[in-house]
Amino acid sequence: MALWITDDCINCDVCEPECPNQAISMGPEIYDIDPDRCTECVGHFGTPQCVQVCPVSCIVPRPDRPETPDQLLDKFRRLTGTATTAD
C-alpha cells in the first residue's frame, strides 16, 4: 500500500530527497505522499527509504490504499517504463 505522512511530521526535509519516485512533496502544512507515485520503494530498495530516515516515525501505511507487493511492483514498472515479463 502507499505510504502516508501523519500530522506528527516536523517538516525536517529528510524524506523528500530519499524518494526515488518523487512521490513526496510539501503540502499546505506538512509533507505529503502522492499515492499514485508511492511504491514503498519496491523496485528500487528493499525497504521504504523515507521510513528509514524519518526521525519521528510519522510515515505509515495509507489505510485507504491497500496494495499487494505485486501491485506495487506493477506501479513501479509503469512509473519507470520497465517492461514486464511474461510468467
matplotlib code that plots the C-alpha trace (Angstrom):
import matplotlib.pyplot as plt

x = [0.0, 1.1, 2.5, 1.2, 2.7, 0.8, 0.3, 3.3, 5.5, 8.0, 9.0, 12.6, 13.0, 14.9, 12.2, 11.7, 15.1, 15.1, 12.1, 13.1, 9.7, 9.4, 6.2, 6.9, 6.3, 5.5, 1.8, -0.1, 1.3, 3.4, 4.9, 2.6, 3.0, 1.3, -0.3, -0.2, 3.6, 4.5, 5.7, 7.1, 10.4, 9.5, 11.7, 14.3, 15.1, 14.2, 12.6, 10.9, 13.7, 11.5, 10.5, 14.2, 15.2, 12.2, 13.3, 9.8, 8.3, 5.4, 5.3, 2.9, 0.9, -2.0, -5.2, -7.4, -4.9, -4.2, -1.8, 0.0, 3.7, 2.8, 0.6, 3.5, 5.9, 3.4, 3.2, 7.0, 7.1, 4.5, 6.4, 9.8, 8.7, 10.2, 8.8, 7.0, 8.0, 5.5, 5.5]
y = [0.0, 3.5, 5.4, 8.4, 11.1, 11.8, 15.1, 14.3, 15.4, 18.1, 19.2, 18.2, 17.8, 14.5, 12.3, 14.2, 13.7, 10.0, 9.1, 7.5, 8.1, 11.8, 10.9, 13.2, 17.0, 19.8, 20.1, 23.0, 22.4, 19.2, 16.9, 14.8, 11.5, 11.0, 7.5, 7.2, 7.5, 5.7, 2.2, 1.8, 1.7, -1.6, -1.9, 0.4, -0.7, -3.4, -1.0, 2.4, 4.9, 7.7, 5.5, 4.7, 8.4, 9.8, 11.0, 11.0, 7.8, 9.6, 7.7, 4.8, 2.6, 4.5, 2.7, 3.7, 2.4, -1.3, -2.7, -6.0, -6.3, -7.3, -4.2, -2.0, -3.7, -3.1, 0.5, 0.8, -0.7, 1.8, 4.8, 3.7, 2.3, -1.0, -3.8, -6.6, -10.1, -12.9, -15.6]
z = [0.0, -0.5, 2.5, 4.3, 6.4, 9.6, 11.4, 13.6, 10.7, 11.8, 8.3, 8.8, 5.0, 5.1, 3.4, 0.2, -1.4, -0.4, -2.6, -5.8, -7.4, -6.5, -4.6, -1.6, -1.8, 0.6, 1.2, 2.7, 6.2, 6.2, 3.6, 1.5, -0.3, -3.7, -3.5, -7.3, -7.2, -4.0, -4.4, -0.9, -2.8, -4.4, -7.4, -6.0, -2.5, -0.1, 2.4, 2.1, 2.3, 3.7, 6.7, 7.4, 7.6, 9.4, 12.8, 14.3, 12.7, 11.1, 7.8, 8.0, 5.5, 4.0, 5.3, 2.4, -0.2, 0.3, -2.3, -2.6, -3.3, -6.9, -7.3, -6.0, -8.5, -11.4, -10.3, -10.3, -13.8, -15.0, -13.4, -14.8, -18.1, -17.2, -19.4, -17.7, -18.4, -19.1, -16.4]

ax = plt.figure().add_subplot(projection="3d")
ax.plot(x, y, z, "-o")
ax.set_aspect("equal")
plt.show()
